[in-house]
Amino acid sequence: MELHDNMKPEVQPICAAQQRLSKKKDDLADPVDYRDVVVDEITAHLNSTMKFGGVDEEEDRTSPAKAAGSSLRFTEVKRDSENVRFRLAYGAIHVDGTVLDPEDATYEQKLRGKATVFPYRASLIAREGHTRGILAIEVRGRSCPLTAVVRGLKMASDVPWRLKPFANLADRSAMENFIRRGEIVGARFEKWSFESDGQPKRRAVEMAVHTKIENERVKKRAARWFRSYYGFEEPLDDLDVELSNEKLDPRAQAKAMRDDIFTSTVDIEFDTVSLDVLSDGVKKTISPASDFRKFTYILGTDEVSDGTFYHQCEQTAELMLGRVQKLDLS
């Protein structure tokens, strides 16, 4: 994510942000480290309830009922080495519903206009010399209060400093790791007949291989489909450099995969190819034409300690920091 002075378009380095004092180009305040500033700002608003209208889709998944906005409280903030760690409570404001005590020890309570909140943890990871940082936020089920946290940080700021998020980088990184660490357990090749306008009409030929495919080139191509979709196009090693010369259209990739997978000659010009990837008991099917926004990483089933959560998310974010500086996130 990027840091801005309110709605001004200039991106401010997170560790050396300068507030614009007037319309003059060079009339800037002394640089400040936003990591220190945000600790002071949130400390001044700890346990204050922030109310927002509207709930984003990714935030409104903890309740089957329609929400009438959301509430947020920051309960703890501290600078830990180069990162800023947050604890917060967040939840949707109900439009209806009732709280019942199964033991009948207390009277029922109407939920209309009230929020049911759950605890979350978050960490802001930024480094000197980098313009962008990463805000890692805990997920419960499929609910993640990214938008609410960003709005809350702005609400607590006097400037106000505003973080502009580019969401779901964790999904992208985790999906790339899923491909790299997984096993290719199947491949499916298809040749289509086409209408006069170029639209596929029907499958003319289909050929499938259902077995473990121990071929590093195949896995590298699959990872490249994903990286290309999100703009992660930089080659990572010599094999990546070699494969980067291949066209990424489905037909070209089908030909390349066919030549790598089949040991005997298969003289068919396939139009598409897809791969079955298995990792930790979960199988996903991907192709050069996949909409990778619909792929989600595997969620854990157990709660983790603070030490584990912060260590894992901050370590992963540090590995991603260098890459996100160069991404076209427009």
C-alpha positions as CSV (number, residue, x, y, z in Angstrom):
1,M,0.0,0.0,0.0
2,E,1.0,3.6,-0.5
3,L,0.8,6.6,1.8
4,H,-0.8,9.9,0.9
5,D,-1.4,13.3,2.5
6,N,-5.2,13.2,2.6
7,M,-6.4,13.1,-1.0
8,K,-3.3,14.5,-2.6
9,P,-2.0,12.3,-5.4
10,E,1.7,12.4,-4.5
11,V,2.9,9.2,-2.9
12,Q,4.8,9.8,0.3
13,P,7.6,7.4,1.4
14,I,6.2,5.7,4.5
15,C,9.4,6.1,6.5
16,A,10.0,9.7,5.3
17,A,6.6,11.3,4.7
18,Q,6.3,15.1,4.1
19,Q,3.0,17.0,4.6
20,R,2.2,19.6,1.9
21,L,1.8,22.9,3.8
22,S,0.5,25.1,0.9
23,K,0.0,24.9,-2.8
24,K,3.6,25.8,-3.4
25,K,5.5,22.8,-4.7
26,D,8.4,23.1,-2.2
27,D,6.4,24.1,0.9
28,L,6.7,20.8,2.7
29,A,7.0,20.0,6.4
30,D,10.0,18.1,7.7
31,P,10.0,14.4,7.0
32,V,8.3,12.1,9.6
33,D,8.3,8.3,10.0
34,Y,4.7,7.3,9.6
35,R,5.4,4.2,11.6
36,D,6.0,6.4,14.7
37,V,3.2,8.8,13.8
38,V,0.6,6.1,13.5
39,V,1.6,4.7,16.9
40,D,0.9,8.1,18.5
41,E,-2.3,8.6,16.6
42,I,-3.8,5.3,17.4
43,T,-2.6,5.4,21.1
44,A,-4.7,8.6,21.4
45,H,-7.8,6.8,20.1
46,L,-7.4,3.4,21.8
47,N,-10.8,1.8,22.7
48,S,-12.7,4.5,20.9
49,T,-15.5,3.1,18.8
50,M,-15.3,4.1,15.1
51,K,-18.5,3.6,13.1
52,F,-18.6,3.3,9.3
53,G,-21.5,3.1,6.9
54,G,-21.4,0.3,4.3
55,V,-19.5,-2.9,4.6
56,D,-17.3,-4.3,1.8
57,E,-18.0,-7.8,0.6
58,E,-14.8,-9.3,2.0
59,E,-15.7,-7.9,5.4
60,D,-19.4,-9.0,5.6
61,R,-18.9,-12.7,5.8
62,T,-19.2,-13.4,9.5
63,S,-23.0,-13.0,9.7
64,P,-25.8,-14.4,7.5
65,A,-27.8,-11.2,8.0
66,K,-27.4,-8.0,6.0
67,A,-25.3,-5.4,7.8
68,A,-26.0,-1.7,8.3
69,G,-22.4,-0.6,8.5
70,S,-19.6,-1.7,10.8
71,S,-17.7,-0.7,14.0
72,L,-14.0,-0.8,14.8
73,R,-12.0,-0.4,18.0
74,F,-8.2,-0.3,18.1
75,T,-7.3,-2.0,21.5
76,E,-3.5,-2.0,21.2
77,V,-0.7,-0.5,19.1
78,K,3.1,-0.7,19.4
79,R,6.3,-0.3,17.4
80,D,8.1,-3.6,17.3
81,S,11.5,-3.1,15.7
82,E,10.8,-1.9,12.2
83,N,7.1,-3.0,12.2
84,V,4.0,-1.6,13.8
85,R,1.6,-4.1,15.4
86,F,-2.1,-3.6,16.1
87,R,-4.8,-5.4,17.9
88,L,-8.4,-4.4,17.1
89,A,-12.0,-5.5,17.4
90,Y,-14.2,-5.3,14.3
91,G,-17.7,-6.4,13.3
92,A,-20.8,-5.6,11.3
93,I,-23.7,-3.5,12.7
94,H,-26.9,-5.6,12.6
95,V,-30.2,-4.6,11.0
96,D,-32.0,-7.3,13.0
97,G,-31.5,-10.4,15.1
98,T,-31.6,-11.3,18.8
99,V,-29.0,-12.5,21.3
100,L,-30.3,-15.5,23.2
101,D,-28.7,-17.1,26.3
102,P,-29.0,-20.9,25.9
103,E,-29.0,-21.2,29.7
104,D,-31.7,-18.6,30.1
105,A,-29.6,-16.8,32.7
106,T,-30.0,-13.4,31.1
107,Y,-32.8,-11.9,29.1
108,E,-32.7,-11.8,25.3
109,Q,-31.3,-8.7,23.7
110,K,-32.2,-7.2,20.3
111,L,-29.2,-6.7,18.0
112,R,-30.7,-4.0,15.7
113,G,-28.3,-1.1,15.6
114,K,-25.6,-3.0,17.6
115,A,-22.4,-4.5,16.4
116,T,-21.0,-8.0,17.1
117,V,-17.2,-7.6,17.0
118,F,-14.4,-10.1,16.9
119,P,-10.6,-9.7,17.7
120,Y,-8.1,-9.2,14.9
121,R,-4.4,-8.6,14.7
122,A,-2.5,-6.6,12.1
123,S,1.0,-5.4,11.3
124,L,2.4,-2.6,9.1
125,I,5.6,-3.6,7.5
126,A,7.7,-0.8,5.9
127,R,11.4,-0.1,5.4
128,E,13.5,3.0,4.7
129,G,14.2,3.4,1.0
130,H,10.9,1.9,0.0
131,T,7.9,3.9,-1.0
132,R,5.4,1.2,-0.5
133,G,4.7,-0.9,2.6
134,I,2.5,-4.0,3.4
135,L,-0.4,-4.0,5.8
136,A,-1.0,-7.6,6.9
137,I,-4.4,-8.2,8.6
138,E,-5.7,-11.4,10.2
139,V,-8.5,-13.3,8.4
140,R,-11.3,-15.0,10.3
141,G,-13.2,-17.4,8.1
142,R,-13.2,-15.4,4.9
143,S,-13.7,-12.0,6.7
144,C,-10.9,-9.5,6.6
145,P,-11.4,-5.9,7.9
146,L,-8.9,-4.3,5.5
147,T,-11.1,-1.4,4.4
148,A,-12.2,-0.7,8.0
149,V,-8.7,-0.6,9.3
150,V,-7.5,1.8,6.6
151,R,-10.5,4.0,7.2
152,G,-9.9,3.9,11.0
153,L,-6.2,4.9,10.6
154,K,-7.2,7.9,8.5
155,M,-10.0,8.8,11.0
156,A,-7.5,8.8,13.8
157,S,-5.0,11.1,11.9
158,D,-4.9,14.9,12.2
159,V,-3.2,15.4,8.8
160,P,-4.9,13.1,7.8
161,W,-2.5,10.5,6.5
162,R,-4.2,8.1,4.2
163,L,-3.1,4.6,3.2
164,K,-4.1,3.6,-0.2
165,P,-4.4,-0.2,-0.3
166,F,-3.9,-2.6,-3.2
167,A,-5.7,-5.6,-1.8
168,N,-5.1,-9.3,-1.7
169,L,-1.3,-9.5,-2.3
170,A,-1.2,-12.3,0.3
171,D,-3.7,-14.3,-1.9
172,R,-1.4,-13.8,-4.8
173,S,1.8,-14.8,-3.0
174,A,0.2,-17.8,-1.4
175,M,-1.2,-19.0,-4.7
176,E,2.2,-18.7,-6.2
177,N,3.7,-20.8,-3.4
178,F,0.8,-23.3,-3.8
179,I,1.9,-23.8,-7.4
180,R,5.6,-24.0,-6.6
181,R,5.3,-26.4,-3.6
182,G,2.5,-28.5,-5.1
183,E,2.6,-31.6,-7.3
184,I,1.3,-31.6,-10.9
185,V,-1.0,-34.6,-10.8
186,G,-2.7,-34.2,-14.2
187,A,-2.8,-32.3,-17.4
188,R,-5.7,-31.9,-19.9
189,F,-5.2,-30.9,-23.5
190,E,-8.1,-29.8,-25.8
191,K,-8.5,-29.1,-29.4
192,W,-11.7,-27.1,-30.4
193,S,-13.6,-26.6,-33.6
194,F,-14.5,-22.9,-34.0
195,E,-17.5,-20.9,-35.4
196,S,-16.9,-18.5,-38.3
197,D,-16.6,-15.6,-35.8
198,G,-13.8,-17.4,-34.0
199,Q,-15.8,-18.6,-30.9
200,P,-15.2,-22.2,-29.7
201,K,-17.9,-24.5,-30.9
202,R,-17.1,-27.9,-29.4
203,R,-14.2,-30.1,-28.3
204,A,-12.8,-32.0,-31.3
205,V,-10.1,-33.8,-29.4
206,E,-9.4,-34.1,-25.7
207,M,-6.3,-35.9,-24.2
208,A,-5.7,-36.2,-20.4
209,V,-2.8,-37.4,-18.4
210,H,-3.6,-38.3,-14.8
211,T,-0.3,-39.0,-13.1
212,K,2.4,-37.2,-11.2
213,I,4.3,-35.1,-13.7
214,E,7.9,-34.6,-12.4
215,N,8.9,-31.9,-14.8
216,E,10.3,-28.6,-13.4
217,R,9.6,-26.8,-16.7
218,V,5.9,-27.7,-16.4
219,K,5.7,-26.2,-12.9
220,K,7.7,-23.1,-14.0
221,R,5.2,-22.5,-16.8
222,A,2.3,-22.8,-14.4
223,A,3.9,-20.3,-12.1
224,R,4.5,-17.9,-15.0
225,W,0.8,-18.0,-15.9
226,F,0.1,-16.7,-12.5
227,R,2.9,-14.1,-12.3
228,S,1.9,-12.7,-15.7
229,Y,-1.7,-12.4,-14.6
230,Y,-0.7,-10.1,-11.8
231,G,2.3,-8.4,-13.4
232,F,5.0,-10.5,-11.6
233,E,6.9,-10.9,-14.8
234,E,10.6,-10.6,-13.6
235,P,12.6,-13.8,-14.3
236,L,13.8,-15.5,-11.1
237,D,16.4,-17.9,-12.4
238,D,17.9,-19.3,-15.7
239,L,14.9,-21.5,-16.5
240,D,12.6,-18.6,-15.9
241,V,14.6,-16.5,-18.3
242,E,14.5,-19.3,-20.9
243,L,10.7,-19.7,-20.6
244,S,10.1,-16.0,-20.7
245,N,10.8,-16.1,-24.5
246,E,7.7,-18.3,-25.0
247,K,4.4,-16.7,-25.9
248,L,1.8,-16.9,-23.1
249,D,-1.3,-17.5,-25.3
250,P,-3.1,-20.8,-24.6
251,R,-2.2,-22.4,-27.9
252,A,1.5,-21.7,-27.6
253,Q,1.5,-22.9,-24.0
254,A,-0.4,-26.0,-25.0
255,K,2.2,-26.8,-27.6
256,A,5.1,-26.3,-25.1
257,M,3.4,-28.4,-22.5
258,R,2.6,-31.2,-25.0
259,D,6.2,-31.5,-26.0
260,D,7.4,-31.6,-22.4
261,I,4.8,-34.0,-21.0
262,F,4.4,-36.7,-23.7
263,T,7.4,-38.9,-24.3
264,S,6.1,-40.2,-27.6
265,T,5.2,-38.0,-30.5
266,V,1.7,-36.5,-30.3
267,D,1.1,-34.6,-33.6
268,I,-1.9,-32.6,-32.6
269,E,-2.0,-28.8,-32.4
270,F,-4.0,-28.4,-29.2
271,D,-5.8,-25.1,-28.4
272,T,-5.8,-25.2,-24.6
273,V,-4.0,-26.9,-21.7
274,S,-4.9,-27.0,-18.0
275,L,-3.0,-28.5,-15.1
276,D,-4.2,-30.1,-11.8
277,V,-2.1,-29.0,-8.9
278,L,-2.2,-30.8,-5.6
279,S,-0.8,-29.3,-2.4
280,D,-1.7,-30.2,1.3
281,G,-4.6,-32.3,0.1
282,V,-6.2,-29.5,-1.9
283,K,-6.4,-29.7,-5.7
284,K,-6.8,-26.7,-8.0
285,T,-7.0,-26.6,-11.8
286,I,-5.2,-23.8,-13.6
287,S,-4.6,-22.8,-17.2
288,P,-3.1,-19.8,-19.0
289,A,-6.6,-18.3,-19.2
290,S,-7.5,-18.8,-15.5
291,D,-9.0,-15.8,-13.6
292,F,-6.6,-16.0,-10.7
293,R,-8.6,-13.5,-8.7
294,K,-11.0,-16.4,-7.9
295,F,-8.2,-18.5,-6.4
296,T,-7.8,-18.2,-2.6
297,Y,-5.1,-19.6,-0.4
298,I,-5.7,-22.3,2.1
299,L,-6.9,-21.1,5.5
300,G,-5.8,-22.6,8.8
301,T,-8.3,-24.3,11.1
302,D,-6.7,-23.5,14.4
303,E,-6.1,-20.2,16.2
304,V,-2.4,-19.3,16.4
305,S,-0.5,-17.4,19.1
306,D,0.5,-13.8,18.8
307,G,4.1,-14.8,18.4
308,T,3.3,-17.2,15.5
309,F,1.0,-14.8,13.7
310,Y,3.2,-11.7,13.8
311,H,6.4,-13.7,13.0
312,Q,4.8,-15.5,10.0
313,C,3.0,-12.5,8.5
314,E,6.0,-10.1,8.9
315,Q,8.5,-12.6,7.6
316,T,6.4,-13.2,4.5
317,A,5.8,-9.5,4.0
318,E,9.5,-8.8,4.2
319,L,10.1,-11.3,1.4
320,M,7.5,-9.5,-0.7
321,L,8.5,-5.9,0.0
322,G,11.1,-5.7,-2.8
323,R,8.8,-7.0,-5.4
324,V,5.8,-4.8,-4.6
325,Q,7.9,-1.6,-5.1
326,K,8.1,-2.3,-8.9
327,L,4.6,-3.6,-9.5
328,D,2.2,-1.7,-11.7
329,L,-0.7,-1.6,-9.3
330,S,-2.8,0.9,-11.2
